[in-house]
Amino acid sequence: MSHEGSAFELGGVTFGSRLILGTGGAASLHALEQAIRASGTELVTLALRRVDTAPGMGGGLLDLLDRCGVRLLPNTAGCYTAGEAVKVAHLAREAFGTDWVKLEVIGDERTLLPDGVELLRAAETLVADGFTVLPYTSDDPILARRLADVGCAAVMPAGAPIGSGLGVNNPHHIRLIRQSVDVPVILDAGIGTASDAALAMELGCDAVLLASAVTRAADPVAMASAMRYAVEAGRLAAGAGRIPRRFHALASTPDEGRPAL
Amino acid sequence: MLAGAEVPVRADGLGRDPSYAESVNRGPFLADVAVVGGGAVGLAVAWRCAARGLRVTVHDPDPGSGASHVAAGMLSPVAEAYFGERELTGLLVASAARWPAFAAELTAASGVDLGYRTEGTLVVGLTGDDLAEAQRLWSYQRDLGLPISPLRPSELRDREPALATRVRGGAVAPGDHQVDPRRLVTALRTAAERAGATLVTGAVRALSDLDAGVTVVAAGCGAAALTGLPVRPVKGQILRLRAPDGGPPGFRHVVRGYADGESVYLVPREDGEVVVGATVEERADTDVTAGAVLRLLRAAVDLVPELAEYELVEATAGLRPGTPDNAPIIGPLPGRPGVLVATGHHRHGIVLTPVTADLVTDLIVTGPTARTTADPLLAPCTPERFAGQRRPG
C-alpha cells in the first residue's frame, strides 16, 4: 500500500503511518517486535518507569525499538498531578533524548480518565519548557480547544477508558473536537478491534493511538496488521464522501431500460 | 533444529565413545564439566552429570542466591500457557511431567523434603472483568487440550472455603503442582555434592578462566556478559507471609488469578508459608517498592481475606533471566566449542529444572554432534535463534 496522500504531519515531523502503538502489555519482546513491524507504525510510546535506561542491558525494549527504526514517544503514565507529570517529562527528555512527550495526567485509578485541570496546567508548563506536547485528554471539545490554545502539538481524546476495548463511546464529541481545533486529533485509548480504529478515522481523526488492542490480542501480529489496514481504510472512507443514510432502500440498478417480458 | 554439528566438544571422546566417562577422565582438564551458576538449573545439571560419573565443578559466589531464592515454585504448565507460546508450553508440559519422578529421586538422593505438593491450582477472577480475563485464557488452554476445568463459584468455595465470597468464578488445573525452591536448591546441592560434584565459591569473570572439558553457563542474567546472548533482567517483587500460630495456611491449592485487574498468585506451603507474587518489571534493580507491596497484598487479601492476619515475613525482589521470546536458551553456544548454555528460563526456571538438566546432561554425554538424535524439545531453545541479537561476549 502506498503512503502517497496518507502522510500526516505531527510536531513538524512527517509520518507515513497514522497508527501510533503503545508498547505495554505484550507477552514477550519478540511478540512486540513482530507486532510493531506488522503495524507499519513509525511512532511508539513507552513509559519511562517501564524502562531501565542503564547501559549494558542487552536485548531490552530500547534495543528492540532501535532495531525497528521507530521514533520514541515517552509518556507520563502513572502521574496524577501536573507537578509529577512535568518532572517525569523532564526525566524522559534526559533519558531518551527527545522533547516529545505524550502527556498523561490521570484523574482516578478506576477509570484512568484524564484530570483536565492538572493536564492543562502541565501542558502549559511543558510547552513553555520547549516540549512537543501530545496530551491524552477526554472527549470534551472545550478542554481540547484549551489544550490546543496553550500550544499542544495535537490533542489526543480518549475513545473510551484505557484498556477497556469499548471503542469510541461518544463519536459526536470526537467530531466536535475535530472541528474545534486546528492541530491534529489522535484518538487515544479505548480501541478494541479494527472497526473501532476505522470509525475513529472516519470521524475525522488524523491518527489512532492504541496498545492493548494489539499487544493483548491472542494473535498480536494479525491484530497489528488489521489495525494498519483499518486506519488506512477509515482515512480513505473519510475522504471518499459516503452516501447519506436513508430510511428506505434505493436500488443500485435503475429500472429504466428493463426489457418488458 | 540443533545446528551445533560443527561445534566439537573439547573433552576427548565425548559423543563418540560409549565409554565416555573413562575417556574424559583421561582428559587434560581439571574437570569434565564446569557449571557456571549454582541456582536450581546449574545444580541440577551438576547433580545429573556427577551421577553419571563425570567430574563436575560448580562455580558461584553465593549458590542459590539468585532467581531460585525468590522464585515461588509453581509447577504450572497449564495455567502458564499463553497465546503464541505453544512450543514453550510443550516444553513446560514435558518438564512438569518429569517432576514427580525427579522429586522422588532427588529426595532419595539428598534426604531433603522438597515441599512438593500436588493439590493442584485454582484460577480465579474477583470481578466480572477479572473473570472474563481468566476465562479467555483457560478457554485457550482447554482448546490446546490441557487439563483445566471451569468450576461453579459454589464448587470453588467447596474446594477452598478461604476464598473471598466476592470471587466470581474460577477453574481448577489439577496437574499444576508446586515445590519449595529454597528446599529444592538445598536438596540439589546436597545431592550434587554426594554424587561427587565440587562447589567452588567464587565469581567467574570469563569462560576462558575455567579449566574443564565442557562449560555449562547456567548463570541466569549473568549469562549475558559471559556469552553475549540477549538475556535481560526482568525484575519481580514477591512477598512471603506466614500463617499465625505456627499452623498451616487456611488453603491448600495454589490460587492464582485477577483481582481488580491485578494479576497475583498465592502459593501455600505445609510449613505455614504463603508466597504472594509477583510483579513483572523491565528493570535491573532489586529495590522493593511500597506500591508493589501494596498492590500484591491488596490483590492477595481480596482473594483470600484471612491473609490480612498473616505475618509479613519477607518482601524481596529478584531478577528473572528473560529472553526475547520468553523461552529458555539451552544448547551449544555457537562459535564457542565446549560451551553449553542453560539459561533464560524467565518465569519458568523451577518447572523447567528437570528437563533442562536432562537435556544438558544428554548433550554432554551424547555430544552435540548427534544431530539426528537431538531431542526435539531442544528445538525452541537453541541459542542460534538469537544469532542476530548477540553482542560480543
Interface residues (C-beta under 8 A of the other chain):
Chain A: A27 S28 L29 H30 A31 E33 R50 V51 D52 A54 M57 G58 G59 G60 L61 D63 L64 G163 A217 A218 D219 P220
Chain B: Y82 F83 G84 E85 Y140 A224 G228 L229 P230 V231 R232 P233 G261 E281 E282 R283 A284 D285 G322 T323 P324 D325 N326 F386 Q389 R391
